[in-house]
Amino acid sequence: MVIEDSAWWFLKTMGRTHRLKTGKTQKEVGDAMERSEDTIRAWELGRTDIPSLLAALYAKACGMDDESARYMKMVATARKKGEPIEADARYNAMFIALAEGTCGFIFKFDALIIPGPLQTKGFHFGVMPLVEPTASKDRLAKGWAFKEERAESLADRGDKPTIMFLIGEAGLLQLRKISEDLYQDQMAHLRKWARKPGVSIRIFSAPVYARYGNFSIYKPGNSELACPPFVYTESIDSSWCIDDQSRIASYDDLRKKLWKMATRIEVYHDDDRRDRLA
């Protein structure tokens, strides 16, 4: 019996998505792996598991690049061991990008940085080199292209998912110190996003423990294509996609508390706040 967890969803959905993107048939994928067309169909439908030892080969047969194939193997291996998916944030970004395109409920909190899909081009190329000083120009360029794809995927969804963005004020204040123009452009961009159906953005002004300052929650909502619930969180050297229901519940409780304490971006104004504190 197949266990329907988020890793199971990712493996079958990622394979099917890339197979269709590259125009390959299930038979062609099966032939490349010396497996039957029925086997590939069963994997895509989630009727049977994709063996962890074949995950990378399956990815390549579906048209994925080497990096994506390595990540597919990582996901399959973690699932086999019953562990959270731990990887460099660059790898787990593939997981959350797929979830952003399908989940009916999405919550993102970052205490220090504007969430990727909401960043302007000016923010990405003006701020991210300061955040990641070792990043090459090529990596920055690829990172921006990836963020654009994620933003378009969210904006183009016709099923009107519930999307909640919670942004730490500290990151906004730091942005204003870097450039007033970048700050004003980013704020205008955020307010434009907040007018989209189903999208809510709030600014969190209170201090928060570092360990609480970066996490996302994904739930299926009413979407039939979405994955089972999971939490995504990061630390200095790694990131995790977490399936454990009790841990998801604790993150969800924290989400509700932080959200109530935050200010809607429609009424947030940093200049007014500074005047009150003076």
ROMILO-262675 format. One record per residue: x, y, z of N, C-alpha, C in turn. Coordinates in steps of 0.001 Angstrom, whole numbers, plus 500000, padded with zeros to 6 digits. Atoms other than C-alpha are relative to their C-alpha. Last residue first. Example, Ala and Ser with C-alpha at 12.3 -4.5 7.8 and 13.67 -1.06 7.14 Angstrom:
<rs>
499180498810499940513670498940507140499230501090500730 500890498810500000512300495500507800500900501200500000 
</rs>
This chain:
<rs>
499106498881499732510006559285518676499704500643501369 498921500445499126508263555900518682500912501147500420 500579500423498732505000557285517305501065499603501008 500475498812499299506850559197514585499434499631501374 498827499326499451508754556033513583499607501259500775 499531500768498854505463554196513210501203500663500644 500915499780498884503993556892510986500492499287501256 499776498635499519507069556790508711499111500307501207 498818499945499147506854552995508448500234501400500563 499207498884500488503313552977507113501166500206500949 498644499859499457501177549873507364500698501197499390 499975498901499027497493550362506565501382500207500615 500825498886500475497178548311503362500044501200500940 499160499102500775500090546142504496499224501199499475 500311500137501424497909544662507195500802501014499197 500766498890500579499701544856510539499757499760498520 499439499251501129500894541779512462499029501048499460 499168498908499501500057540490515943500471500943498893 500847499081499235497151538328514760500775501222500467 500876499301500946499386536751512095499120501020500724 499232498949500666502070535859514634499104500846499097 499612498990499012499618533959516843500736501168499335 501200499270499577497957532105513949500344501113500984 500477499153501105501292531103512418498835500867500442 499123498832500015502565529818515764499569500976498906 500355499205498824499557527501516017500827501276500057 501256499339500342500226526327512462499508500858501167 499684498871500880503851525592513322498728500779499659 499328499007499159502693523455516243500393501224499187 500983499346499134500158521644514038500652501076500863 500757499076500855502807520888511393499002500784500847 499125498845500207504978519410514146499317501034499100 499938499255498742502161517133515272500872501240499856 501233499256499766501443516083511673500034500823501287 500555500418498721505010515083510827498818500880500406 501323500614500146505496515828507130499308499711501322 500407500820498862508471518224507321498558499528499832 501423500144500297510331519702504334499482498953500979 500775501227499817513696520758505734498583500156499475 501440499726499994516463523255505079499265498672500054 500874501032500560520223523321505643498558500491499983 499333500905500934523318525301506587499080498973499353 498811499464500663522097528421508349500496499083498883 499013499541499026518580527188509139501217500476499209 498577499914500317515483526775506989500825500321501240 499257499083499148511836525722507270501492499911499697 498639499775500501509195524099505073500675501003500926 499364498754499584506065522604506621501385500066499388 498610500053499547503862519936505066500472501389500382 499403498864499286500217519144504345501480499773500328 500393500006498593499408516447501724500708501148500730 499390501032499173500169517529498165499369499962501382 499049499601498970497953519496495832500501498824500820 498636500265500458496384518287492584501038500216501092 499823501452500132492847517947493974501428499646499606 499313500418501217492888521555495170500229498489499988 500965500661500875490266522401497781500632499480498714 501191499195500238492774523203500524499003499221499163 500665500228501289495877521081499977498816500914499736 501120500916499800497941522604502797499256499848498682 500747500313501223501373524249502704498924498976500336 500947501103499807503067525974505630499197499821498716 501163499972500881506183528125505362499131498787500293 500682501265500262508943528928507821498805500233499093 500041500386501410511573531531508620499310498651499867 500018498932500986511800533582511796499927499617498543 501371499843500474510781531141514508499912500858498744 500485501318500432514308529845515189498552500045499514 499440500371501301515597533425515199499416498687499500 498853500894499892513249534332518054500470499580498614 500347501420500091510912537183517120501271499173500132 498843500909500045510921540907517856499525498551499942 499456500397498701507663542741517030501252499136499835 499075499002499451506975544557513734500678499574501294 499806500373498598505351541837511619501086500885500597 498653499664499551504023543233508335500102499728501487 499898499254498755500967541611506772501470500205500371 498631499699499580500153540458503257499951500822501278 499929499084498861496935538743502158501466500188500383 498682499674499454496338537127498746499877501002501144 499494501048499135493040535388497871501312500304500683 500981500836499291492254537631494913500676498910500834 500373501183500761495185539949494056499011499157500809 501300499780500641495166543346495782499541498803499182 501053500135498992497932542294498182498606500237499420 500262501422499767500248541734495211498819499826500959 500630500501501222499958545414494231499646498520500155 501396499547499951500678546414497812499228499553498758 500714500779498991503824544294497762498523500386500057 500172501349500555505020545855494493499213499120500980 501059499881501015504464549373495829499682498635499404 501267499824499290506484548402498908498829500129499030 500393501288499421509302547049496742498665500107500715 500388500884501106509478550217494624499510498654500535 501288499536500506509460552433497719499493499106498874 501039500204498982512228550412499351498627500376499462 500288501432499970514376550233496221498869499702500989 500694500346501245514088554010495829499633498521499964 501375499542499886514953554643499480499200499623498757 500454499130501089518085552526499087498534500371500198 499212500272501201520217550522501496499629500967498884 498657499466499769518771552059504660500877499827498765 500093498543500111515263551468503325501351500667500236 500093499662501419516096547810502739499967501514499817 498655500147500551517203547494506353500021500361498524 499217498873499504513878548912507508501431499948499472 500425498804500717512019546453505281500815501216500426 499478500066501366513996543484506570499636501230499190 498551499787499950513342544480510180500611499989498599 499701498587500231509618544806509438501499500264499967 499426499300498862509327541036509117500357501438499658 498664499462500267507051539860506329500490500774501211 499663499244498802504023537586506705501467500430499875 498594499641499877502603536417503370500186500849501259 499708499057498930499276534584503302501509500223500087 498558499796499881497990532866500169500255501103501016 499753499067498903494485531358499997501508500099500205 499582500558498711494149529723496578500097501096501061 500066499058498884492142531360493791500357499352501348 500835500622498969491654528424491374499930500816501284 501402499628500156492833530416488347499100499458501093 500907501052499556496507530345489222498552500475499945 500835500516501087498380532839487063499004498936500446 500886498960500529499788534937489917499013499455498971 500976499595498994501220531940491779498973500974499427 500813501171499680502901530415488730498918500346501022 500972500175501077504090533835487572499067498832500284 500959498899499905505749534488490923498911499863498944 500856500240498842507394531065490917498931501076500130 500867501137500318508728531513487382499021499734501139 500996499523500961510065534965488257499020498897499644 500985499226499244511773533532491337498902500534499080 500801500953499237513510530889489184498914500730500792 500866500679500969514728533495486688499059499031500720 501055499067500381516051535566489600499025499361499016 500904499824498879517950532625491052498847500935499671 500877501167499969519448531759487681498967500118501125 500858499928501190520815535302487379499019498833499974 500981498953499765522126535250490954499017500096498828 500968500520499032523813531888490344498916501037500286 500814501016500666525451533202487176498934499449500947 500960499296500847526638536366488928499071499012499298 499462499522501275528253534180491577498927500744499221 500761500416501191526946533906495137500587500620498739 499206500946500784529650534330497797499297499565498716 498839499359500631528136537515499242500850499070499145 499158501121500442524767535820499859501230500548499277 500414501145499187522744538347501890500871498779499695 499570499700498638524605541318500420499672498842500942 498533500112499951524331539862496899500567500325501379 499553501380499858520602539327497708501526499834499928 499913500448498615519959543019498307500590498602500132 499421498993499132520455544910495033500242499529501417 498621499693500404520034542108492494500654501064500886 499183501196500194516996540572494147501454500349499702 499703500615498713515544543800495495500946498822499813 499066499133499300515822545574492141500398499431501350 498688500227500597514208542640490364501060500836500706 499815499292501265511303542923492768501380499648499453 498879499086500189510782540252495400499946500694498647 500428498605499887507331538822496036501122500998499748 500956499646501063507990535276494773499569501461500011 499531500046501379511160535070496909499004500421498934 500143501336500601509723536106500280500285500032498498 501253500093500740511093539549501321499897498588499403 499907499866501455513953538938503746498595499958499389 498900499131500437514439539375507509500044500285498502 499800498848499118511510537914509456501003500997499450 498565499741499953510348535565506714500214501286500774 499491498993499069506918534009506952501505500088499880 498556499801500013505063532180504191500376501104500971 499582498966499052501576530668504323501516500092499985 498563499760499926500022528749501421500254501129500992 499660499091498904496558527182501258501511500101500113 501121499089499815495053525559498150500219501000501112 500643500030498685498317523938497114498896501048500116 501137500910499852499055523486493389499250500116501317 500834500062501189501616525888491930498734499193500165 500598498683500244503138526853495245499055499981498803 501123499828499080503669523162496020499289501332499775 501061500878500481505823522704492910498761500143500884 500505499405501237507899525739493880498851499163499439 500971498963499657508161524389497441499446500688498747 501161500570499325509741521129496273498957501083500253 500753500715501032512124522710493773498695499458500588 500798498995500715513189525193496483499194499350498879 501375500087499515514282522124498452499101501057499382 500635501232500457517384521985496248498533499948500437 500067499917501462518504525616496655499308498765499427 501233499284500345517673525400500373499803500103498493 499700498598500221520413522765500725498712500687499537 499157499682501149518763519530501737500382501473500040 498986499008499653516841517741504456500911500221498808 499110499819501150513631515977503474500960501127500325 500261498742500724512140514937506802500986500127498849 499404498799499439512803511252507600499517501253499265 501005499388499145510835508048507024500488501260500667 499541500038498610513929506254505744498978500582500966 499791501415499651512284505459502392500404499861501466 501319500612499820511013509034502213500127498544500436 500534499511498729514486510451502782498649499349500294 499219500625498921515846508235499987499473500422501365 500382501416499916513083509221497547500714499300501154 501370500062499490513607512930498250499575498551500201 499977499579498600517385512669497844498613499876500623 499427501110499238516989510666494601500022500332501491 501015501055499987514657513318493184500491498808500816 500975499642498973517241515925494202498883498960500096 499384500233498695519979514216492236499004500299501122 499946501454499814517697514063489195500615499654501353 501348500439499623516913517770489535499971498498500258 500282499473498662520620518600489533498634499533500492 499263500776498998521343516311486579499672500457501421 498550499840500056518653517849484380500643499236501156 499410499095499011515109516493484112501505500082499837 499461498777500580513727515023480903500608500982500983 501091499036500169511381512309482150500487501343499463 500848500497501083514073509648481563498846500955499721 499294499759501262516458511714483686499153499556498813 499942498553500236513981511804486552500665500311498665 501340499579500411513285508077486300499985501489499653 500142500497501363517008507324486462498642500412499426 499161499151500850517308509526489553499873499591498531 500524498629500042514341507847491258500799500893499060 500292499645501393515330504268490360499590501464499841 498828500282500818517095503327493606499795500398498535 498983498982499766514360505074495597501228499793499123 498893500481499174511708502840494033501089501055500130 498820499920500853508769504891492658501185499553500859 498869499132499678505864503674494754501050499999498893 498841500715499466502709502158493288501129500990500228 500515501319499614499223503551492649501104499136500590 499769500253498592500514507120492725499487498664500480 501288499979499315498939507976489397500140499763501498 500573498654500139502323508890487941498665500139500728 499208499048499221503930505728489294499358501385499960 500291500257498586501118503505487975500782500943500906 501341499473499738501431505097484532499641499823501479 499878498540499952505191504478484548498648500633500311 499251499664498780504621500818485418500112501511500161 500913500128498865501902500440482772500683500366501312 500822498787499997504297501766480114499040499986501193 501182499957500853506635498937481030499290501344500093 501199500265499214510142499343482399498796500130499079 500277501426500108513497499174480638498879499594500955 499675500610498715514284502659481918499878498482499986 498686499498499577514451504422478554500456499354501300 498971500605500849511600502211477315501397500428500441 499829501395499620509435503259480277501093499309499201 499325499991498701509993506951479600500272498570500457 498605499585500241509155506441475939500801500038501300 499283501123500622506051504443476864501461500360499771 499695500956498932504867507144479257500766498809499452 501125500863499636505113509604476388500421499092501153 499759501442500035507652512412476179498747499230500414 500736500649501078506716515979475257500204498507499893 499058500390501055509447517625477339499325499231498865 499287498804500444506955519502479517500938499688498841 500893499254500880504712516438479733500699501233499421 500253500842501167507528514312481120499121500753498998 498874499886500929508622517171483364499810499129498764 499878498619500473505222517488485029501116500141498969 501033499768501017504719513710485269500130501399499392 499731500833501165508011513197487072499013500270498877 498832499437500669507501516145489411500314499208498735 500422498780500690503999514966490277501150500620499219 500882500329501122505010511374491073499614501244499193 499352500892500959508038512308493157499106499730498796 498984499285500776506427515304494857500594499111498916 500635499071500936503282513481495933501040500663499110 500678500840501007505222510613497487499378500886498930 498912500480500853507397513184499262499453499108498886 499614498950500938504273514944500544501136499568499074 499362498882499335502847511787502080500472501006498956 500175498732500697500341509294500676500550501157500834 500254498993498976501669505956501894499959501363499332 499227498770500095501343503435499063499593500965501108 500847498800500000500000500000500000500882501249500000 
</rs>
